[in-house]
Amino acid sequence: MPWIDTHAHLQEHRFAADLPAVLARATEAGVERIITIGIDLPTSRSAVQLAAQYPLLASAVGIQPNHVSEAEPGDWDAIVTLAETDPTIVAIGETGLDRYWDRSPFPLQEEYFRRHLALARRLGKPVIIHCREAEADTVRVLRETIAADGPVAGVMHSFSGDAATAEQCVQLGLLISCAGMVTFPSNTALREIAAAVPADRLLIETDCPYLTPVPVRGQRNEPAFVAHTAKLLASVRGISPEELGHLTTANARRLFALSAN
Ligand SMILES: [Zn+2]
């Protein structure tokens, strides 16, 4: 079964002691590619380093909205230089808007979101969008930049919004990625949304080490567990896990221009 984990944070310290074993378990579970994602300049640099070291990995670089107020002068320029030059980078992000944690002033979050969108567009790479309790503003910024500068490819990662937001994002050309939250018993609405995403717009991810899916909740999340989320998604969409694997893997290869391993 080919799976692609489109969103992981393998540079987190919780993987420092056993990353080779984590990657071996991913391969054993059928994961053919993992995108490891930066949230600031140091983790973007380490994403690129890990992807250079392990062929199973690709990388994404960016400054996540909760970290934009900590960015030093020069950090953004360093992200741009990395994105322009490093061959392991398949996407820009993660970026986006977040009112849940409210760690950075919202206008600064929006300014950085727009910078990431412009960089992604300029380099012809997809953008990875984090959105938490900021759906209307995320759609507004996307609409404004798309109207002004043209389409941008990308994904709403670890989608947690409502059905209307999912539909608006699909209309804007984005993909919708489901993480372990979709397996949590209380998330009926999210399962209904996941069931309705058009087949060519659906992605899967772990967002590990966070959001561990049922039935392994309580453990550290890792890429091998993407199979649990995928099986749940297959059942809510009324297709086999094989079909779900083929379609989400094809979608991820297309969006991130990944070669088949
Ligand atoms: Zn993330």
Residues whose N, C-alpha, C, O or C-beta is under 5 A from the ligand:
A	BS01	ZN	none
